[in-house]
Amino acid sequence: MCFEEGELMLDDSDVWLGTVHGCKCYMSRDQFEYWKHTQITIDVVKGRGASFSLEIPLGVRFLIRSRLFTEEEMIQLDAIL
């Protein structure tokens, strides 16, 4: 979901994933533990979302795609973590 800056209440249970078009992207720590072996791609496509997120009035929704990291990518990630 997409929120205005400051509307999402964050705490130690949230993991910052990076920035998407200038917007900070977070995931709960539990979700991160499950998804940490995957590359996540966030797209915006036409259609109605099923949430109270900002994209609804715009007639678009988020589409998440993922794939497992290769062994080589996991080694590279381990080196920077």
C-alpha positions as CSV (number, residue, x, y, z in Angstrom):
1,M,0.0,0.0,0.0
2,C,1.1,3.5,-0.6
3,F,0.8,6.2,2.1
4,E,1.6,9.9,2.3
5,E,4.9,10.5,4.1
6,G,4.3,10.3,7.9
7,E,1.0,8.5,7.7
8,L,2.5,5.0,8.1
9,M,3.4,4.2,11.6
10,L,6.8,2.5,11.6
11,D,8.7,0.8,14.4
12,D,11.5,-1.8,15.0
13,S,9.4,-4.5,13.4
14,D,9.7,-2.8,9.9
15,V,12.5,-3.3,7.5
16,W,13.4,-0.6,4.9
17,L,13.8,-2.2,1.5
18,G,14.8,0.8,-0.6
19,T,13.2,3.6,-2.5
20,V,10.7,3.3,-5.4
21,H,10.3,6.5,-7.5
22,G,11.4,8.6,-4.5
23,C,9.1,6.8,-2.0
24,K,10.5,4.7,0.8
25,C,9.4,1.1,0.7
26,Y,9.1,-1.1,3.9
27,M,8.1,-4.6,4.8
28,S,7.4,-6.1,8.2
29,R,10.3,-8.1,9.7
30,D,8.3,-11.3,9.6
31,Q,7.5,-10.8,5.9
32,F,11.2,-9.9,5.2
33,E,12.4,-13.2,6.8
34,Y,10.1,-15.1,4.4
35,W,11.0,-13.0,1.3
36,K,14.7,-12.3,1.9
37,H,15.8,-14.9,-0.6
38,T,13.8,-13.2,-3.4
39,Q,14.2,-10.3,-5.8
40,I,10.9,-8.2,-5.6
41,T,9.8,-6.0,-8.5
42,I,7.0,-3.6,-7.9
43,D,5.0,-2.5,-10.9
44,V,2.0,-0.2,-11.3
45,V,-0.7,-1.4,-13.7
46,K,-4.2,-0.1,-14.7
47,G,-7.0,-1.6,-12.6
48,R,-8.5,-1.3,-9.2
49,G,-6.6,-2.3,-6.1
50,A,-8.2,-3.9,-3.1
51,S,-6.9,-1.7,-0.4
52,F,-7.2,1.8,1.1
53,S,-4.0,2.8,-0.6
54,L,-3.3,6.0,-2.6
55,E,-3.4,4.3,-5.9
56,I,-7.1,3.6,-5.8
57,P,-8.3,7.1,-6.8
58,L,-5.8,7.0,-9.7
59,G,-7.3,3.9,-11.3
60,V,-4.1,1.8,-10.9
61,R,-2.9,-0.9,-8.6
62,F,0.4,-2.4,-7.5
63,L,1.6,-5.7,-9.1
64,I,4.4,-7.5,-7.2
65,R,6.6,-10.0,-9.1
66,S,9.3,-12.1,-7.4
67,R,12.0,-14.6,-8.2
68,L,14.5,-16.4,-6.0
69,F,18.0,-15.1,-6.0
70,T,20.6,-17.3,-7.6
71,E,23.3,-18.9,-5.4
72,E,25.8,-16.3,-6.9
73,E,23.5,-13.4,-6.0
74,M,23.0,-14.8,-2.4
75,I,26.8,-14.9,-2.0
76,Q,27.0,-11.2,-3.2
77,L,24.2,-10.3,-0.8
78,D,25.9,-12.1,2.2
79,A,29.1,-10.1,1.5
80,I,27.3,-6.7,2.0
81,L,25.0,-7.7,4.9
